Amino acid sequence: QVQLVESGGGLVQAGGSLRLSCLASGSIRSMSVMGWYRQAPGKQRELVATITRGGSTNYADSLKGRFAISRDNAKDTLYLQMNSLKPEDTAVYYCNGYAGYMYWGQGTQVTVSS
């Protein structure tokens, strides 16, 4: 059983940056793919970005160029660098990872003020 714990969320002004972290209780080397998703109030959870064990990345079209996903296998940590934040980026951000089973974190709140 792997636990994922997100951190790094908070309140930021529009145009600012945040870096989210997702620390795994076990090795993330077993996770073939990891990702970030977000859910805004009243909306469905949506894909932000994914990254494979080999480092291949995929982003939601609307976020390309502003967000960057990375993983540090030595630290068992997944990251999401978010730049040029907009009020519409306000959401709870979740990390997940697949290792025969999809594991999810509890989420971290990101609020972008205008």
KEVEX-990116 format. One record per residue: residue number from 0; x, y, z of N, C-alpha, C in turn. Coordinates in steps of 0.02 Angstrom, whole numbers. Layout:
% KEVEX-990116
NUM,X,Y,Z,X,Y,Z,X,Y,Z
...
END
This chain:
% KEVEX-990116
0,42,-59,0,0,0,0,44,62,0
1,33,105,-48,72,166,-54,27,225,-37
2,54,270,2,17,332,17,51,390,-18
3,11,434,-46,36,494,-80,12,555,-41
4,57,600,-26,40,659,12,63,721,-26
5,14,763,-44,30,825,-80,46,881,-31
6,86,928,-54,101,988,-16,120,1044,-64
7,122,1104,-37,144,1161,-78,88,1206,-102
8,26,1186,-89,-29,1229,-109,-34,1291,-65
9,-78,1336,-84,-88,1396,-45,-121,1450,-85
10,-116,1511,-59,-146,1570,-90,-91,1609,-126
11,-103,1625,-189,-54,1663,-228,-92,1712,-273
12,-59,1768,-287,-90,1817,-332,-82,1795,-405
13,-127,1818,-446,-123,1803,-517,-55,1825,-544
14,-26,1783,-586,40,1795,-612,96,1764,-572
15,79,1739,-513,129,1708,-470,142,1636,-487
16,185,1605,-446,204,1535,-457,198,1495,-393
17,188,1431,-402,189,1383,-347,220,1319,-372
18,251,1282,-326,275,1215,-342,243,1166,-294
19,205,1120,-322,173,1068,-283,220,1008,-280
20,217,973,-223,255,912,-214,208,856,-195
21,225,796,-213,186,736,-195,235,684,-172
22,237,673,-107,284,626,-78,251,558,-69
23,284,506,-93,258,438,-87,289,404,-26
24,248,361,6,272,324,64,318,267,44
25,313,247,-20,355,195,-46,390,218,-109
26,425,172,-141,462,191,-201,416,206,-258
27,430,261,-293,389,277,-351,416,245,-414
28,473,209,-408,501,176,-467,454,123,-494
29,411,97,-449,363,46,-470,304,77,-507
30,299,142,-505,241,175,-537,257,192,-610
31,222,158,-655,236,167,-725,216,237,-749
32,166,264,-719,144,332,-736,119,367,-674
33,134,430,-669,109,472,-615,80,535,-645
34,35,567,-608,4,625,-636,-24,673,-585
35,-42,731,-610,-78,782,-571,-146,793,-604
36,-196,798,-562,-263,815,-583,-288,872,-538
37,-340,905,-560,-368,958,-518,-444,957,-523
38,-474,984,-471,-547,988,-469,-567,1056,-440
39,-599,1095,-482,-624,1160,-460,-694,1152,-433
40,-717,1198,-391,-784,1193,-362,-837,1187,-416
41,-880,1136,-409,-934,1127,-455,-915,1097,-522
42,-852,1076,-528,-829,1048,-591,-801,978,-581
43,-794,942,-636,-766,875,-632,-690,878,-626
44,-662,825,-599,-589,820,-595,-561,816,-666
45,-507,853,-678,-479,854,-745,-404,842,-743
46,-378,817,-798,-307,804,-805,-268,869,-807
47,-213,871,-771,-165,926,-778,-105,902,-818
48,-73,849,-795,-13,824,-829,2,754,-804
49,36,715,-846,61,650,-825,134,642,-846
50,167,595,-813,237,581,-829,249,506,-819
51,282,476,-867,296,404,-863,360,392,-824
52,372,328,-810,434,309,-776,495,333,-815
53,489,332,-880,544,352,-923,551,427,-933
54,502,465,-907,507,537,-912,466,570,-967
55,428,531,-1003,385,561,-1054,327,596,-1021
56,312,656,-1046,261,697,-1014,202,710,-1061
57,146,725,-1030,85,742,-1067,49,795,-1027
58,24,846,-1062,-10,902,-1028,-78,915,-1058
59,-122,941,-1016,-184,969,-1042,-165,1026,-1089
60,-198,1029,-1146,-179,1078,-1197,-178,1150,-1169
61,-227,1165,-1127,-234,1233,-1102,-179,1253,-1053
62,-140,1204,-1030,-89,1217,-979,-18,1213,-1005
63,-11,1191,-1067,56,1186,-1096,91,1253,-1095
64,154,1253,-1074,193,1314,-1071,192,1349,-1004
65,142,1335,-963,138,1366,-896,155,1317,-841
66,136,1254,-850,147,1203,-798,200,1154,-821
67,237,1127,-773,288,1077,-788,287,1022,-735
68,281,961,-758,280,903,-713,350,870,-714
69,371,846,-657,434,811,-653,431,760,-595
70,476,714,-596,478,664,-543,551,652,-523
71,562,642,-459,628,626,-432,623,558,-399
72,643,507,-435,636,439,-410,678,429,-346
73,735,462,-341,777,454,-282,743,482,-219
74,701,531,-228,666,562,-171,594,539,-167
75,574,494,-212,505,468,-212,454,525,-213
76,468,574,-254,428,634,-255,410,655,-326
77,348,675,-335,322,702,-397,313,777,-386
78,328,816,-438,322,889,-433,277,917,-487
79,249,976,-472,214,1014,-523,233,1087,-514
80,271,1114,-561,288,1185,-561,234,1222,-599
81,204,1271,-566,150,1309,-596,170,1383,-600
82,172,1409,-659,192,1479,-670,135,1518,-702
83,140,1584,-698,90,1629,-728,19,1607,-709
84,10,1596,-645,-55,1570,-622,-111,1619,-634
85,-170,1591,-647,-230,1630,-661,-284,1611,-611
86,-332,1655,-600,-387,1637,-554,-422,1572,-573
87,-426,1557,-637,-459,1495,-658,-418,1433,-642
88,-357,1441,-618,-317,1384,-595,-336,1363,-524
89,-378,1402,-492,-400,1387,-424,-435,1319,-423
90,-411,1274,-381,-438,1206,-378,-402,1168,-322
91,-428,1109,-308,-391,1061,-268,-350,1019,-317
92,-286,1014,-303,-240,976,-347,-223,909,-315
93,-231,857,-354,-219,789,-331,-162,757,-371
94,-122,718,-338,-73,677,-375,-97,605,-374
95,-76,568,-424,-91,497,-425,-32,459,-456
96,-35,394,-446,17,351,-474,-10,282,-485
97,12,250,-540,-13,184,-556,43,132,-548
98,28,81,-507,74,25,-497,31,-37,-488
99,-7,-53,-540,-54,-109,-535,-119,-89,-503
100,-118,-33,-474,-177,-3,-441,-166,72,-443
101,-220,110,-449,-213,182,-452,-216,210,-382
102,-162,242,-361,-159,273,-295,-171,349,-304
103,-207,377,-255,-222,449,-256,-202,480,-190
104,-180,543,-194,-170,581,-134,-234,615,-112
105,-231,651,-56,-290,683,-28,-302,752,-57
106,-253,779,-92,-262,844,-125,-233,902,-85
107,-216,954,-121,-193,1016,-91,-227,1074,-126
108,-251,1122,-86,-289,1178,-113,-243,1231,-143
109,-258,1252,-203,-224,1308,-235,-276,1362,-249
110,-265,1421,-224,-310,1477,-235,-272,1534,-266
111,-295,1557,-323,-263,1612,-358,-309,1672,-356
112,-286,1726,-326,-327,1786,-320,-312,1833,-378
113,-364,1870,-397,-356,1917,-454,-331,1985,-431
END
